[in-house]
């Protein structure tokens, strides 16, 4: 099963064309994650945004990270939320509204339209592993970031629940190619050519899933799980049932972020 390879652009576009699948995945994690702080609030808690700062977020998705943080957005002199998907940006507008200092723009990290030294902080959460030419993208981030500015980028590790699930659903000798294009393990090495200071922070968490039907829905929201998508739902249920213990499925989560200066 080929899952989540970095160059599987069609699967990525399909998975993020609208907010529906992303909303499914966010609510799934909210329900079954053992760390109840929530990954999004934890990420935001690590932002150091001062009064009047100009901030750029790449791959903002539904804008959910900013919901409930009006005090933080109000601090910003300019907050530009960008995504490759117009559908995602429309949902972000619905969630956050169209008001100062918010701006919404379709942007590609590899070819940013902003001038050099524009932003005090740049954010790229859970998206760098999808970038076809990552050095080009990081070079663009460094270009638009002011001297002394900060780059925040969240990602996952290489011992994550998706890797476990992919192993469970391996079929007929098909290959398994997890997306390890940018992880907690190799991210620092890829960031260091562009930033002098790179700090890794780990968010402790796991999944304790007490409703396997929600896991079935989650799996079917992942366009990169091609072989799983082709299976009848009953077959998916049977495979998951093999891994249930005392009515629950436990899976590892390895999430965190890098802060770069």
VOGU-3710 file (C-alpha; in Angstrom, 3 decimals, decimal comma):
1> xxxxxxxxxx> 0,000/0,000/0,000  1,432/3,330/-1,041  0,485/5,800/1,651  1,230/9,477/1,963  4,327/9,687/-0,225  5,659/13,232/-0,495  5,113/13,399/-4,250  1,548/12,046/-4,210  0,173/15,459/-5,118  -3,160/14,216/-6,464
11> xxxxxxxxxx> -3,960/12,518/-3,154  -2,961/15,620/-1,220  -5,139/17,886/-3,367  -8,078/15,526/-2,993  -7,619/15,251/0,762  -7,503/19,016/1,296  -9,780/20,291/-1,480  -12,490/21,115/1,062  -12,667/21,299/4,844  -14,997/18,283/5,263
21> xxxxxxxxxx> -12,307/15,602/5,630  -10,107/17,843/7,766  -13,030/18,594/10,095  -13,576/14,825/10,449  -9,948/14,296/11,436  -9,856/17,219/13,856  -13,008/16,074/15,686  -11,660/12,503/15,828  -8,489/13,672/17,566  -10,448/15,942/19,896
31> xxxxxxxxxx> -12,537/12,978/21,023  -9,951/10,218/21,411  -6,630/11,915/22,222  -5,435/11,231/25,758  -3,849/14,683/26,167  -6,898/16,887/26,627  -5,015/20,167/26,235  -5,313/19,625/22,497  -2,528/19,825/19,944  -3,802/23,099/18,481
41> xxxxxxxxxx> -3,950/24,969/21,817  -0,508/23,558/22,690  0,937/24,853/19,422  -0,564/28,302/19,973  0,754/28,360/23,555  4,279/28,246/22,119  3,826/31,311/19,910  5,578/34,452/21,117  3,689/37,168/19,256  4,242/40,727/20,353
51> xxxxxxxxxx> 2,106/43,803/19,822  1,961/44,937/16,206  3,805/41,941/14,742  3,292/40,941/11,124  2,479/37,219/10,985  2,152/34,819/8,045  0,559/31,372/8,299  1,150/28,923/5,446  -1,350/26,093/5,029  -3,851/27,600/7,478
61> xxxxxxxxxx> -6,564/25,043/6,627  -9,837/25,916/8,351  -8,180/28,535/10,561  -9,132/26,455/13,597  -5,857/27,197/15,380  -6,960/30,809/15,809  -10,533/30,159/16,953  -10,929/31,339/20,542  -7,675/33,311/20,418  -9,064/36,721/19,517
71> xxxxxxxxxx> -6,704/38,305/22,043  -3,750/36,915/20,108  -5,039/37,890/16,672  -5,854/41,379/17,927  -2,205/41,807/18,925  -1,041/41,364/15,360  -0,465/44,365/13,156  -1,076/42,043/10,207  -2,097/38,371/10,144  -2,061/36,776/6,699
81> xxxxxxxxxx> -3,663/33,331/6,494  -2,798/31,414/3,335  -3,544/28,033/1,806  -3,267/26,332/-1,575  -6,976/25,475/-1,358  -9,572/28,176/-1,950  -12,106/25,871/-0,268  -10,054/25,839/2,931  -9,731/29,620/2,879  -13,493/30,024/2,495
91> xxxxxxxxxx> -14,005/27,882/5,606  -11,337/29,878/7,462  -13,210/33,088/6,602  -16,427/31,576/7,948  -14,687/30,537/11,157  -12,755/33,752/11,792  -14,561/36,453/9,847  -13,206/39,139/7,571  -11,822/41,857/9,799  -8,571/43,599/10,565
101> xxxxxxxxxx> -5,840/42,446/10,964  -6,866/39,257/9,092  -6,080/38,725/5,417  -6,732/35,595/3,326  -4,648/34,665/0,286  -3,986/31,654/-1,911  -0,234/31,063/-1,723  2,319/28,331/-2,465  5,192/28,156/0,022  7,572/27,490/-2,885
111> xxxxxxxxxx> 6,721/30,782/-4,658  5,564/33,315/-2,082  4,388/36,661/-3,441  5,577/38,735/-0,461  8,585/41,050/-0,376  11,788/40,194/1,459  11,873/40,778/5,239  8,100/41,280/5,540  7,088/39,160/8,564  8,109/38,948/12,214
121> xxxxxxxxxx> 6,804/35,371/12,430  5,969/32,668/9,871  3,898/29,573/10,738  3,644/26,313/8,746  1,903/23,587/10,733  1,438/19,999/9,573  2,173/20,795/5,935  5,924/20,835/5,241  5,899/17,085/4,548  3,631/17,791/1,553
131> xxxxxxxxxx> 5,979/20,342/-0,077  7,497/18,874/-3,285  10,657/21,036/-3,125  11,141/21,575/0,597  14,496/23,444/0,391  12,892/25,877/-2,057  9,962/26,361/0,311  12,197/26,920/3,332  14,322/29,343/1,342  11,165/31,326/0,623
141> xxxxxxxxxx> 10,203/31,294/4,316  13,638/32,622/5,236  13,392/35,294/2,540  10,089/36,783/3,752  11,040/36,475/7,443  12,648/39,501/9,053  16,106/39,209/10,583  15,555/37,979/14,152  12,093/36,651/13,251  10,723/33,243/14,244
151> xxxxxxxxxx> 9,508/30,314/12,141  7,121/27,821/13,792  6,416/24,472/12,116  4,512/21,582/13,667  4,810/18,031/12,353  4,552/14,373/13,360  7,121/11,718/14,179  8,084/8,445/12,523  6,414/6,244/15,159  2,932/7,578/14,658
161> xxxxxxxxxx> -0,539/6,030/14,530  -0,773/6,341/10,735  2,296/4,151/10,344  0,737/1,523/12,622  -2,576/1,639/10,768  -0,820/1,310/7,428  0,939/-1,836/8,644  -2,410/-3,293/9,744  -3,866/-2,758/6,286  -0,971/-3,981/4,156
171> xxxxxxxxxx> -2,406/-6,113/1,370  -0,897/-8,727/-0,941  2,712/-7,657/-0,667  2,047/-4,069/-1,690  4,698/-1,520/-0,759  4,406/0,746/2,255  5,891/4,220/1,787  5,023/6,417/4,783  5,414/10,161/4,365  8,583/10,843/6,345
181> xxxxxxxxxx> 9,505/13,819/4,171  9,605/16,136/7,226  9,321/14,612/10,711  10,324/15,256/14,307  13,287/12,979/13,645  14,673/14,546/10,461  13,186/18,044/10,572  16,050/19,730/12,406  18,533/18,521/9,803  16,383/20,005/7,037
191> xxxxxxxxxx> 15,861/23,311/8,858  19,454/23,997/9,926  20,704/25,153/6,492  18,237/28,049/6,719  18,111/28,880/10,451  20,818/29,341/13,049  18,719/28,161/16,003  16,354/25,175/15,739  14,533/23,935/18,856  12,410/20,755/18,875
201> xxxxxxxxxx> 9,426/20,500/21,239  7,393/17,292/21,720  3,695/17,116/22,578  2,953/13,992/24,701  -0,178/12,217/23,482  -1,802/8,945/22,332  -5,136/7,713/20,952  -7,560/5,635/23,046  -10,362/4,830/20,596  -13,539/3,459/22,166
211> xxxxxxxxxx> -15,684/3,650/19,029  -14,238/1,783/16,061  -16,898/3,244/13,736  -15,317/6,664/14,185  -11,976/5,155/13,200  -13,577/3,707/10,051  -14,854/7,185/9,142  -11,430/8,659/9,870  -9,669/6,155/7,617  -12,066/6,836/4,781
221> xxxxxxxxxx> -11,283/10,567/5,021  -7,619/9,914/4,145  -7,213/10,072/0,389  -3,664/8,713/0,658  -4,888/5,399/2,138  -5,699/4,218/-1,367  -5,951/0,494/-0,633  -8,088/1,065/2,448  -10,477/3,222/0,424  -10,997/0,299/-1,955
231> xxxxxxxxxx> -11,971/-2,105/0,837  -15,589/-2,752/1,844  -16,363/-1,115/5,188  -17,086/-4,527/6,723  -13,550/-5,681/5,861  -12,134/-2,541/7,484  -14,169/-3,315/10,614  -12,869/-6,899/10,706  -9,227/-5,780/10,509  -9,740/-3,200/13,259
241> xxxxxxxxxx> -11,527/-5,759/15,459  -8,364/-7,888/15,454  -6,575/-5,090/17,301  -9,219/-4,212/19,895  -8,431/-4,903/23,554  -11,187/-4,564/26,155  -13,365/-2,718/23,654  -10,772/-0,127/22,681  -7,969/0,441/20,199  -4,813/2,142/21,474
251> xxxxxxxxxx> -2,489/3,866/19,032  0,651/5,974/19,475  0,770/9,661/18,616  4,078/11,402/18,059  3,449/15,087/17,474  5,472/18,223/18,123  6,945/21,326/16,567  10,124/23,199/15,735  10,849/26,807/16,660  13,475/28,351/14,389
261> x> 15,295/31,661/14,543
//
